[in-house]
Amino acid sequence: MTDIACMREAILIRRAEQKLLELFSFGKLNGTVHTCVGQEFSPVAFMRHIDADDYVVSNHRCHGHYIAYTKECKSLIGELMGKKTGACGGIGGSQHLCNRKFFSNGIQGGMVPIAAGFAMALKLNAAKNVVMAFIGDGTLGEGVLYETMNIAAKWRLPLLIVCENNYYAQSTKLADHLAGDILERARSFGLRTFQSDIWHLEQLLDNAKASMDFVRDASMPAFHLVDLYRLNPHSKGDDYRDASEVERYAAIDPIHVFRQEHPRVYRELVDDIDRHLDETIREAEAGGELSLSEYFSGEEEREARSDWTELSATDERQADRIHSFFEKEMKRNEKLLFIGEDVSFPYGGAFKVAKDLSEKYPGRVFSTPISEAAVTGISSGLAMAGYRPVLEIMFGDFITLCMDQIVNHASKFGYMFNGQTACPIVIRTPMGGGRGYGPTHSQTLDKLLLTVDNLKVVALNSFVDPGQIYRSVLDNEKEPVIVIENKLDYARPVAARPPIPFKSEQAVVNGYPIVRIRPVLSPPTATIVTYGGASHAVMDCIVPLFIEHDVKAEVLILSKLKPIDCDVIVRSAETTGNLYVVEEGSRHHGIGSEIIAAVSERTEQKIVVQRIASLPCPIPSNKNLEADILVNRTRIIETIGRKSQAAWRQRIPG
């Protein structure tokens, strides 16, 4: 007879999902339900060999994996019913589950690099553990999977990818969406491969153990293909598969066969499981739900500001100061890792920030393939596993290749899993034009990043020691941070002196410095807010603005762009009555719009406002055209001069 414990677990998964479908039909569930009916023996076979310190990541069809991992249904049912007792307090729902070292997300393939990050952490810890990542055959169309398999193979990570092939990607047949052979794809990366199916259970159980043992003992990745068949529709909707095909697989379904061969034992198992599930459902229905205040504490920060102190100047280049900070920090913190393309010695990164770090800290600096999505996910997994990865994306333009890992993974994990994990990944990337690099290597894409909730965005400038900003990031942030570094600022000395008669000073506001450059002899008449590389252009304008237009500017240079600390800006703008925001990206829907809107919400005074930015078109390589398109000295002076003259005329009667 089939292993009764194994069969009971499979029946538990099936009956739990059938109960969930019933609850959905009664309107008692939140969101959707993707069942694994027909696939139950895959998670049952593999979870038998999981240790407490092994990791499991899953996908949208995760219920079976979750039940086989946790050995219970209470937290799953509570989650889908939106209850506090749920795995994530009702926040994640069906596709987004977390319990100890189990994590699932509904984005196809997106959790595989996260799994590789966990595996890398295990390898760095010299732990004899494994990470198991479940994917479906539909995931074989996702590029991030192949990026990750390549890295896992090259870095010899203890990662087992289990591909559950149910012959359909939603409703598209395998033959219509897959070219070539599944196992040959894995073998092409040098992965050890295994193959099983659910219709030969003893072989599946043996092979599951063999693949897990291989990864655990060899500390190398493997790929295990499991052929199976999903008996239910993709979700709750219509099923367009041929009915006779479904019936054919239903007839050989292992649970159905067991029911036919052992009806009494099957009935006893089902009755016992149903009693347990019905009681679990009653308990869940009686449970409470999270309130908004329990889930979201609000985005507003009360201003915590230090006194204004005078800035000191140094002749050291910004890039050298960044390098110096990380050199010291890696010595201080053994969990800090430096990751990126070409960051190892002798190249040291495109802008030489990494220089000799790989020589001084071997085994903690990782030069990666050109795989931005995968290395972002791997860095996130490392961060969730207790490391502090600092990821360099060679050019800010390439941040678009990382966006799924930023938007749908790193930025969501803390909230989505109801505080059970944190993802303090730090992503550094140079942005900005001025070097003639052309349309895809000169952009400032901060506006894209500002739209991502639960993501902090910081920009270095040439007036503040970058180590001060990075110190705050590493000491205070538990969620993802992107640090924008301007290419031209790398070669500039830090804390350049302002022209006479202006004074430069800084205050730390909610952990991050704001630089203020103000006239010494008389009150300011205009507030200019800027950040990053644009701050240098603004500095070149304050004397001409005074001489040519009698505009006495108070310049505020921000380092934290999201969330913006507005109180200092509001106080200055209320004093001057004029607010100009200078940004390096194009002005529409950008940070200038956000600052002006935020200030308008916080003041009753009438303030003249203006955005000054680069022109909204691709940045050319031609140096003269590039200079005309990027925000520049001429545009800043002309715009502020024209606006100030118009405001002055309005104040003159008649």
C-alpha positions as CSV (number, residue, x, y, z in Angstrom):
1,M,0.0,0.0,0.0
2,T,1.1,3.6,-0.6
3,D,2.8,5.3,2.3
4,I,-0.3,6.4,4.4
5,A,1.5,9.5,5.8
6,C,2.4,10.6,2.4
7,M,-1.2,10.0,1.1
8,R,-2.7,11.8,4.1
9,E,-0.7,14.9,3.5
10,A,-1.6,14.9,-0.2
11,I,-5.3,14.5,0.6
12,L,-5.0,17.3,3.3
13,I,-3.7,19.7,0.6
14,R,-6.5,18.7,-1.8
15,R,-9.3,18.9,0.7
16,A,-8.0,22.3,2.0
17,E,-8.1,23.7,-1.5
18,Q,-11.5,22.3,-2.2
19,K,-12.7,23.9,1.0
20,L,-11.1,27.2,-0.1
21,L,-13.1,27.0,-3.4
22,E,-16.3,26.5,-1.4
23,L,-15.5,29.5,0.8
24,F,-14.8,31.6,-2.3
25,S,-18.2,30.6,-3.8
26,F,-19.8,31.9,-0.6
27,G,-17.9,35.2,-0.8
28,K,-15.8,34.5,2.2
29,L,-12.4,34.8,0.7
30,N,-10.4,37.8,-0.4
31,G,-8.8,37.8,-3.9
32,T,-8.2,34.9,-6.1
33,V,-7.4,31.2,-5.6
34,H,-4.9,29.2,-7.7
35,T,-5.3,25.6,-6.7
36,C,-2.8,22.8,-7.2
37,V,-5.4,20.0,-7.3
38,G,-3.6,17.1,-9.1
39,Q,-0.1,18.3,-8.2
40,E,-0.1,17.6,-4.5
41,F,2.5,14.9,-4.5
42,S,5.2,17.2,-5.7
43,P,5.4,19.3,-2.6
44,V,4.8,16.3,-0.4
45,A,7.8,14.5,-1.9
46,F,10.2,17.3,-1.5
47,M,9.2,18.8,1.8
48,R,9.9,15.5,3.5
49,H,13.6,16.3,3.2
50,I,13.5,20.0,4.3
51,D,15.5,20.9,7.4
52,A,14.5,23.7,9.8
53,D,17.2,26.0,8.3
54,D,16.5,25.3,4.7
55,Y,14.6,27.9,2.6
56,V,11.6,27.4,0.3
57,V,10.4,29.9,-2.2
58,S,7.2,29.5,-4.2
59,N,4.9,31.1,-6.7
60,H,1.3,31.9,-7.3
61,R,0.3,28.2,-7.0
62,C,1.8,27.9,-3.6
63,H,-0.9,26.4,-1.3
64,G,0.4,22.8,-1.5
65,H,4.0,23.9,-1.0
66,Y,2.9,26.0,2.1
67,I,0.9,23.2,3.7
68,A,3.6,20.6,3.1
69,Y,6.1,23.0,4.6
70,T,4.2,24.1,7.7
71,K,2.2,20.9,8.2
72,E,-0.9,23.0,9.0
73,C,-3.8,24.9,7.3
74,K,-4.9,27.4,9.9
75,S,-2.6,30.2,8.9
76,L,-3.3,29.6,5.2
77,I,-7.1,29.6,5.6
78,G,-6.9,32.6,7.9
79,E,-4.8,34.4,5.3
80,L,-7.2,33.9,2.5
81,M,-10.1,35.0,4.7
82,G,-8.2,38.2,5.5
83,K,-7.8,37.5,9.2
84,K,-5.1,38.5,11.7
85,T,-4.5,34.8,12.2
86,G,-3.4,34.5,8.6
87,A,0.2,33.8,7.7
88,C,0.6,37.5,6.8
89,G,-2.3,39.0,8.7
90,G,-4.5,38.8,5.7
91,I,-2.2,41.2,3.7
92,G,-0.7,38.8,1.2
93,G,-3.6,36.6,0.4
94,S,-3.4,33.5,-1.7
95,Q,-0.2,34.2,-3.6
96,H,2.0,36.0,-1.0
97,L,2.7,33.8,1.9
98,C,5.5,33.9,4.5
99,N,6.2,31.5,7.4
100,R,9.6,31.1,8.9
101,K,11.8,30.5,5.9
102,F,9.0,30.0,3.4
103,F,8.3,32.9,0.9
104,S,6.0,33.1,-2.1
105,N,5.2,35.8,-4.6
106,G,2.8,35.8,-7.6
107,I,5.3,37.2,-10.2
108,Q,6.5,34.4,-12.5
109,G,10.1,33.6,-11.9
110,G,10.7,36.6,-9.7
111,M,11.4,34.6,-6.6
112,V,14.2,32.5,-8.2
113,P,16.9,35.2,-7.8
114,I,15.7,35.8,-4.2
115,A,16.2,32.0,-3.6
116,A,19.7,32.3,-5.1
117,G,20.4,35.2,-2.6
118,F,19.3,32.9,0.2
119,A,21.6,30.2,-1.2
120,M,24.5,32.6,-1.4
121,A,23.9,33.5,2.3
122,L,24.0,29.9,3.2
123,K,27.2,29.4,1.3
124,L,28.9,32.4,2.9
125,N,27.8,31.0,6.3
126,A,29.3,27.6,5.4
127,A,25.9,26.1,6.3
128,K,24.9,22.6,5.0
129,N,21.5,23.8,4.0
130,V,19.6,24.1,0.7
131,V,17.2,26.5,-0.9
132,M,14.3,25.0,-2.9
133,A,12.6,27.2,-5.6
134,F,9.4,26.0,-7.1
135,I,8.5,27.2,-10.6
136,G,6.0,26.1,-13.3
137,D,6.7,25.3,-16.9
138,G,5.2,28.7,-17.8
139,T,8.1,30.3,-15.9
140,L,10.5,28.9,-18.6
141,G,9.6,32.0,-20.6
142,E,11.1,34.4,-18.1
143,G,14.6,35.7,-18.7
144,V,15.4,36.2,-15.0
145,L,15.2,32.5,-14.5
146,Y,18.2,32.0,-16.9
147,E,20.1,34.9,-15.5
148,T,19.8,33.2,-12.1
149,M,20.7,29.7,-13.3
150,N,23.8,31.0,-14.9
151,I,24.9,32.8,-11.7
152,A,23.9,29.8,-9.5
153,A,26.0,27.5,-11.6
154,K,29.1,29.8,-11.7
155,W,29.0,30.6,-8.0
156,R,28.1,27.0,-7.0
157,L,25.1,27.9,-4.9
158,P,23.1,25.3,-3.0
159,L,19.9,25.9,-5.0
160,L,17.4,23.3,-6.1
161,I,14.9,24.5,-8.8
162,V,11.9,22.3,-8.9
163,C,10.0,22.8,-12.2
164,E,6.4,21.5,-11.9
165,N,5.4,20.8,-15.5
166,N,1.6,20.6,-15.8
167,Y,1.8,21.1,-19.5
168,Y,0.1,24.5,-19.5
169,A,1.0,28.1,-19.0
170,Q,-2.4,29.3,-17.7
171,S,-4.3,28.1,-20.8
172,T,-1.5,27.8,-23.4
173,K,-0.2,24.4,-24.1
174,L,3.4,23.6,-23.4
175,A,4.0,22.8,-27.1
176,D,2.8,26.3,-28.0
177,H,5.0,28.2,-25.6
178,L,8.2,26.2,-25.2
179,A,10.9,25.7,-27.7
180,G,13.4,22.8,-27.3
181,D,13.7,20.6,-24.2
182,I,13.3,21.7,-20.6
183,L,16.1,19.7,-19.2
184,E,18.5,20.6,-21.9
185,R,17.9,24.3,-21.0
186,A,19.1,23.5,-17.4
187,R,22.0,21.3,-18.6
188,S,23.3,24.1,-20.8
189,F,24.2,26.0,-17.6
190,G,26.0,22.9,-16.2
191,L,23.2,22.2,-13.7
192,R,22.7,18.6,-12.5
193,T,19.3,17.5,-13.7
194,F,16.7,15.1,-12.3
195,Q,13.3,14.0,-13.7
196,S,10.3,12.4,-12.0
197,D,6.5,12.3,-12.3
198,I,3.7,12.0,-9.9
199,W,2.3,8.8,-11.5
200,H,5.3,6.8,-10.2
201,L,5.2,7.8,-6.5
202,E,8.0,5.7,-5.2
203,Q,10.4,6.9,-7.8
204,L,9.3,10.5,-7.2
205,L,10.0,10.1,-3.5
206,D,13.4,8.6,-4.1
207,N,14.4,11.2,-6.7
208,A,13.3,14.1,-4.6
209,K,15.6,12.9,-1.8
210,A,18.4,12.3,-4.3
211,S,18.2,15.8,-5.7
212,M,18.0,17.4,-2.3
213,D,21.0,15.3,-1.1
214,F,23.0,16.3,-4.1
215,V,22.5,20.0,-3.5
216,R,23.1,19.6,0.2
217,D,26.2,17.5,-0.1
218,A,27.9,19.1,-3.1
219,S,26.7,22.6,-2.4
220,M,25.9,23.0,-6.0
221,P,22.7,23.9,-7.9
222,A,20.4,21.3,-9.5
223,F,17.2,21.3,-11.6
224,H,14.4,18.8,-11.0
225,L,11.7,18.4,-13.5
226,V,8.4,16.9,-12.2
227,D,5.8,16.0,-14.7
228,L,2.2,16.3,-13.3
229,Y,-1.2,17.6,-14.3
230,R,-3.4,20.3,-12.9
231,L,-6.9,19.0,-12.7
232,N,-8.6,22.3,-12.0
233,P,-8.6,25.5,-14.1
234,H,-5.7,27.9,-13.8
235,S,-7.6,30.0,-11.3
236,K,-11.4,30.0,-10.7
237,G,-12.4,30.9,-14.3
238,D,-13.3,28.9,-17.3
239,D,-11.2,25.9,-18.4
240,Y,-10.6,25.7,-22.1
241,R,-8.7,22.5,-22.1
242,D,-10.1,19.5,-23.9
243,A,-12.5,17.8,-21.4
244,S,-11.4,14.3,-22.5
245,E,-7.8,15.2,-21.7
246,V,-8.7,16.3,-18.2
247,E,-10.7,13.2,-17.7
248,R,-7.9,11.0,-18.8
249,Y,-5.5,12.5,-16.3
250,A,-8.2,12.5,-13.6
251,A,-8.5,8.7,-14.0
252,I,-4.8,8.2,-13.3
253,D,-4.6,10.8,-10.5
254,P,-2.8,9.0,-7.6
255,I,-5.4,10.2,-5.0
256,H,-8.2,8.9,-7.2
257,V,-6.4,5.6,-7.7
258,F,-5.9,5.2,-4.0
259,R,-9.6,6.0,-3.4
260,Q,-10.6,3.2,-5.8
261,E,-8.2,0.7,-4.4
262,H,-8.7,1.5,-0.7
263,P,-12.1,3.1,-0.3
264,R,-12.4,2.5,3.5
265,V,-9.0,3.9,4.3
266,Y,-9.6,6.9,2.0
267,R,-13.0,7.6,3.6
268,E,-11.5,7.5,7.1
269,L,-8.7,9.9,6.1
270,V,-11.1,12.3,4.4
271,D,-13.5,12.3,7.3
272,D,-10.7,13.0,9.8
273,I,-9.2,15.8,7.6
274,D,-12.6,17.4,7.0
275,R,-13.4,17.5,10.7
276,H,-10.1,19.3,11.3
277,L,-10.6,21.7,8.4
278,D,-14.2,22.6,9.4
279,E,-13.0,23.4,12.9
280,T,-10.2,25.5,11.5
281,I,-12.6,27.4,9.2
282,R,-14.9,28.1,12.2
283,E,-12.0,29.4,14.2
284,A,-10.8,31.6,11.3
285,E,-14.3,33.1,10.7
286,A,-14.4,34.1,14.4
287,G,-11.1,35.9,14.1
288,G,-10.5,39.6,13.8
289,E,-8.9,41.6,11.0
290,L,-6.1,44.1,10.9
291,S,-7.1,47.8,11.1
292,L,-5.5,50.4,8.9
293,S,-3.6,51.8,11.9
294,E,-2.1,48.4,12.6
295,Y,-1.0,47.9,9.0
296,F,0.1,51.4,8.0
297,S,1.5,53.9,10.4
298,G,1.4,56.8,8.0
299,E,4.0,58.3,5.7
300,E,4.5,61.6,7.4
301,E,7.6,62.1,9.5
302,R,7.8,64.7,12.2
303,E,10.8,66.9,11.6
304,A,13.8,66.0,13.7
305,R,16.4,68.6,12.8
306,S,19.8,69.4,14.1
307,D,21.2,72.9,14.3
308,W,22.7,74.5,11.2
309,T,26.5,74.0,11.2
310,E,29.0,75.4,8.8
311,L,30.3,73.1,6.0
312,S,34.0,72.4,5.7
313,A,35.7,71.9,2.4
314,T,38.0,69.2,1.2
315,D,40.1,68.7,-1.9
316,E,39.3,65.0,-2.0
317,R,37.3,63.7,-4.9
318,Q,33.8,62.4,-4.2
319,A,34.6,59.0,-5.7
320,D,37.6,58.7,-3.5
321,R,35.5,59.5,-0.4
322,I,32.9,56.9,-1.4
323,H,35.6,54.3,-1.8
324,S,37.1,55.3,1.6
325,F,33.8,54.9,3.3
326,F,33.2,51.4,2.0
327,E,36.8,50.4,2.7
328,K,36.4,51.3,6.4
329,E,32.8,50.0,6.6
330,M,33.8,46.6,5.2
331,K,36.4,46.3,7.8
332,R,33.9,47.3,10.5
333,N,31.0,45.2,9.3
334,E,31.7,41.6,8.1
335,K,28.2,41.3,6.8
336,L,28.6,44.1,4.2
337,L,29.1,42.8,0.7
338,F,29.9,44.8,-2.5
339,I,28.2,43.5,-5.6
340,G,28.2,44.7,-9.2
341,E,29.4,44.3,-12.8
342,D,33.2,44.5,-13.1
343,V,33.7,45.7,-9.5
344,S,36.6,43.3,-8.8
345,F,40.3,44.3,-9.0
346,P,41.8,45.6,-11.2
347,Y,38.8,47.3,-12.9
348,G,37.1,48.3,-9.8
349,G,33.8,49.4,-11.4
350,A,33.1,51.8,-14.2
351,F,33.9,54.8,-12.0
352,K,36.5,53.1,-9.8
353,V,34.6,53.3,-6.6
354,A,35.4,49.7,-5.8
355,K,39.1,50.0,-6.7
356,D,41.0,47.5,-4.5
357,L,38.1,46.3,-2.3
358,S,38.2,42.8,-3.7
359,E,41.9,42.5,-2.9
360,K,41.4,43.8,0.7
361,Y,38.2,41.8,1.4
362,P,38.3,38.6,-0.7
363,G,35.1,36.6,-0.7
364,R,33.0,39.7,-0.1
365,V,33.2,41.6,-3.4
366,F,31.4,39.9,-6.3
367,S,31.7,40.8,-9.9
368,T,28.5,39.7,-11.6
369,P,27.4,38.8,-15.1
370,I,25.4,41.4,-17.0
371,S,22.2,40.3,-15.3
372,E,20.7,43.4,-13.5
373,A,17.4,41.7,-12.7
374,A,19.0,38.6,-11.2
375,V,21.7,40.4,-9.2
376,T,19.1,42.8,-7.7
377,G,17.0,39.8,-6.6
378,I,20.1,38.0,-5.3
379,S,21.1,41.1,-3.3
380,S,17.5,41.2,-1.9
381,G,17.7,37.6,-0.8
382,L,21.1,38.3,0.9
383,A,19.6,41.3,2.7
384,M,16.6,39.2,3.9
385,A,19.1,36.6,5.1
386,G,21.0,39.0,7.3
387,Y,23.7,40.5,5.1
388,R,24.1,44.1,4.0
389,P,24.6,44.0,0.3
390,V,25.6,47.1,-1.6
391,L,24.7,46.6,-5.2
392,E,26.3,48.8,-7.9
393,I,24.2,49.2,-11.1
394,M,26.9,50.4,-13.6
395,F,24.7,53.2,-15.1
396,G,21.4,54.6,-13.8
397,D,19.8,54.0,-17.2
398,F,20.0,50.2,-16.5
399,I,17.9,50.6,-13.4
400,T,14.9,49.8,-15.6
401,L,16.2,46.3,-15.9
402,C,15.9,45.9,-12.1
403,M,12.4,47.3,-11.8
404,D,10.5,44.1,-11.2
405,Q,12.8,43.1,-8.4
406,I,12.5,46.6,-6.9
407,V,8.8,47.2,-7.4
408,N,7.2,43.8,-7.0
409,H,9.8,42.2,-4.6
410,A,12.2,44.2,-2.5
411,S,9.9,47.2,-1.8
412,K,6.9,45.0,-0.9
413,F,8.4,42.2,1.3
414,G,8.3,44.1,4.6
415,Y,4.6,45.1,4.2
416,M,3.4,42.1,2.2
417,F,4.7,39.6,4.7
418,N,3.4,41.7,7.7
419,G,6.8,42.6,9.2
420,Q,8.2,39.0,9.3
421,T,11.1,40.0,7.2
422,A,13.1,43.1,6.1
423,C,15.0,43.8,2.9
424,P,17.7,46.4,3.6
425,I,19.3,46.3,0.1
426,V,21.3,49.3,-0.9
427,I,21.5,50.0,-4.6
428,R,24.0,52.6,-5.8
429,T,23.9,53.9,-9.4
430,P,25.4,56.8,-11.3
431,M,23.0,59.0,-13.2
432,G,23.2,62.2,-15.2
433,G,24.6,63.6,-18.5
434,G,27.4,65.9,-19.4
435,R,29.8,63.2,-20.7
436,G,28.5,62.7,-24.2
437,Y,27.4,59.2,-23.5
438,G,24.2,59.5,-25.4
439,P,20.5,58.6,-25.0
440,T,20.9,55.3,-23.0
441,H,23.8,56.3,-20.7
442,S,23.0,59.9,-19.7
443,Q,19.5,59.8,-18.2
444,T,18.4,60.9,-14.7
445,L,15.6,58.5,-13.9
446,D,14.8,59.5,-10.4
447,K,11.2,60.2,-11.2
448,L,10.6,56.5,-12.0
449,L,11.9,55.6,-8.6
450,L,9.9,58.2,-6.7
451,T,6.7,56.4,-7.6
452,V,7.6,53.2,-5.8
453,D,6.1,53.0,-2.3
454,N,8.3,51.8,0.6
455,L,11.4,52.7,-1.4
456,K,13.8,55.4,0.0
457,V,15.6,57.4,-2.7
458,V,18.7,59.3,-1.8
459,A,21.0,61.5,-3.9
460,L,24.6,62.4,-3.2
461,N,25.9,65.9,-4.0
462,S,29.3,67.6,-4.1
463,F,28.7,69.5,-0.9
464,V,28.2,66.7,1.7
465,D,30.7,64.0,2.5
466,P,29.1,60.9,0.9
467,G,30.2,58.8,3.9
468,Q,27.8,60.8,6.1
469,I,24.9,59.9,3.8
470,Y,25.9,56.2,3.5
471,R,26.4,56.1,7.3
472,S,22.8,57.1,7.8
473,V,21.6,54.6,5.2
474,L,23.4,51.7,6.7
475,D,22.5,52.6,10.3
476,N,18.9,53.5,9.9
477,E,17.2,51.8,7.0
478,K,15.6,48.4,7.2
479,E,14.0,48.6,3.8
480,P,15.4,49.2,0.2
481,V,17.3,52.3,-0.5
482,I,18.5,53.6,-3.9
483,V,21.4,56.0,-3.8
484,I,21.8,58.2,-6.9
485,E,25.4,59.4,-7.6
486,N,26.1,62.0,-10.3
487,K,28.8,61.0,-12.8
488,L,30.3,64.5,-13.0
489,D,30.3,64.9,-9.2
490,Y,32.7,61.9,-8.9
491,A,35.6,64.0,-9.9
492,R,34.6,67.1,-7.9
493,P,36.0,67.9,-4.4
494,V,33.5,67.4,-1.6
495,A,32.0,70.5,0.1
496,A,33.2,73.1,-2.4
497,R,33.3,76.6,-1.0
498,P,30.4,79.0,-1.9
499,P,31.1,82.3,-3.5
500,I,31.3,85.5,-1.4
501,P,29.0,86.8,0.1
502,F,27.2,83.5,0.6
503,K,27.5,81.0,3.4
504,S,27.2,77.3,3.3
505,E,25.9,75.2,6.2
506,Q,24.0,72.0,6.8
507,A,21.4,70.5,9.1
508,V,20.6,66.9,9.6
509,V,16.8,66.4,9.0
510,N,15.3,63.0,9.9
511,G,18.7,61.4,9.5
512,Y,19.8,63.0,6.3
513,P,21.7,66.3,5.6
514,I,20.2,69.3,3.9
515,V,22.7,71.9,2.7
516,R,21.7,75.6,2.9
517,I,23.6,78.2,1.0
518,R,22.4,81.7,1.9
519,P,23.3,85.3,1.5
520,V,25.2,86.7,4.5
521,L,24.5,90.4,4.4
522,S,20.7,90.5,3.7
523,P,17.6,88.3,3.7
524,P,17.0,86.0,0.7
525,T,14.4,86.9,-1.9
526,A,14.1,83.5,-3.6
527,T,14.3,79.8,-2.6
528,I,16.0,77.4,-4.9
529,V,15.6,73.7,-4.1
530,T,17.9,71.3,-5.9
531,Y,19.8,68.0,-5.4
532,G,22.5,65.8,-6.9
533,G,24.4,67.0,-9.9
534,A,22.0,69.9,-10.6
535,S,23.2,71.5,-7.4
536,H,26.6,72.4,-9.0
537,A,24.8,74.2,-11.8
538,V,22.7,76.1,-9.3
539,M,25.8,77.2,-7.4
540,D,27.2,78.7,-10.6
541,C,24.1,80.9,-10.9
542,I,23.7,82.5,-7.5
543,V,26.2,85.4,-8.1
544,P,24.9,86.2,-11.6
545,L,21.3,86.1,-10.4
546,F,22.2,88.7,-7.7
547,I,24.2,90.9,-10.1
548,E,21.9,90.8,-13.1
549,H,18.5,90.4,-11.5
550,D,18.9,91.4,-7.9
551,V,17.8,87.9,-6.8
552,K,19.3,86.9,-3.5
553,A,18.9,83.1,-3.5
554,E,18.7,80.8,-0.6
555,V,19.7,77.4,-2.0
556,L,18.5,74.2,-0.3
557,I,20.3,71.0,-1.5
558,L,18.4,67.8,-0.6
559,S,20.0,64.5,-0.1
560,K,16.8,62.5,0.7
561,L,14.4,62.7,-2.2
562,K,11.8,60.2,-1.0
563,P,10.2,60.9,1.3
564,I,10.9,64.6,1.1
565,D,11.4,66.6,4.3
566,C,9.3,69.7,3.4
567,D,9.4,71.8,6.6
568,V,12.7,73.5,5.8
569,I,11.6,74.2,2.3
570,V,8.2,75.6,3.5
571,R,9.9,78.0,6.0
572,S,12.3,79.3,3.4
573,A,9.6,79.7,0.7
574,E,7.2,81.5,3.1
575,T,10.1,83.9,3.8
576,T,11.0,84.6,0.2
577,G,7.6,84.1,-1.5
578,N,9.4,82.5,-4.4
579,L,10.2,78.8,-4.9
580,Y,12.2,77.4,-7.8
581,V,13.0,73.7,-8.1
582,V,15.9,72.7,-10.3
583,E,16.2,69.1,-11.4
584,E,18.4,67.3,-13.9
585,G,15.6,65.1,-15.3
586,S,12.8,66.4,-17.5
587,R,10.3,68.5,-15.5
588,H,7.0,66.8,-16.2
589,H,5.7,64.6,-13.4
590,G,9.0,64.8,-11.7
591,I,10.4,65.7,-8.3
592,G,9.9,69.4,-8.9
593,S,6.2,68.8,-9.2
594,E,6.2,66.8,-6.0
595,I,8.0,69.4,-4.0
596,I,5.8,72.2,-5.2
597,A,2.7,70.2,-4.5
598,A,3.9,69.2,-1.0
599,V,4.8,72.9,-0.2
600,S,1.4,74.1,-1.5
601,E,-0.4,71.6,0.8
602,R,1.5,72.9,3.8
603,T,1.2,76.7,3.5
604,E,-1.6,79.2,3.3
605,Q,0.7,81.9,1.7
606,K,0.8,82.7,-1.9
607,I,4.1,81.6,-3.3
608,V,5.4,82.1,-6.8
609,V,6.6,78.7,-8.1
610,Q,8.6,77.4,-11.1
611,R,10.1,74.1,-12.2
612,I,13.4,74.2,-14.0
613,A,14.7,71.1,-15.6
614,S,16.1,69.4,-18.7
615,L,14.1,69.3,-21.9
616,P,11.8,66.3,-22.4
617,C,13.6,64.4,-25.1
618,P,16.4,61.7,-25.4
619,I,19.8,63.1,-24.5
620,P,22.1,63.3,-27.6
621,S,25.7,62.4,-27.7
622,N,26.6,65.6,-29.5
623,K,28.1,67.7,-26.8
624,N,26.6,71.1,-27.8
625,L,23.1,69.6,-28.2
626,E,23.5,67.8,-24.9
627,A,24.5,71.0,-23.1
628,D,21.4,72.8,-24.5
629,I,19.0,70.0,-23.5
630,L,20.3,69.4,-20.0
631,V,19.4,71.8,-17.2
632,N,22.1,74.5,-17.4
633,R,23.3,77.8,-16.1
634,T,21.7,79.8,-18.9
635,R,18.3,78.3,-18.4
636,I,18.4,78.7,-14.6
637,I,19.4,82.3,-14.8
638,E,16.9,83.3,-17.6
639,T,14.0,81.4,-16.0
640,I,14.5,82.8,-12.5
641,G,15.3,86.3,-13.8
642,R,12.2,86.4,-16.0
643,K,9.9,85.0,-13.3
644,S,11.3,87.4,-10.7
645,Q,10.9,90.4,-13.0
646,A,7.3,89.4,-13.7
647,A,6.5,89.0,-10.0
648,W,8.1,92.4,-9.3
649,R,6.0,94.1,-12.0
650,Q,2.8,92.6,-10.4
651,R,3.7,94.2,-7.1
652,I,4.0,97.7,-8.6
653,P,0.6,99.6,-8.6
654,G,-0.7,100.8,-12.0
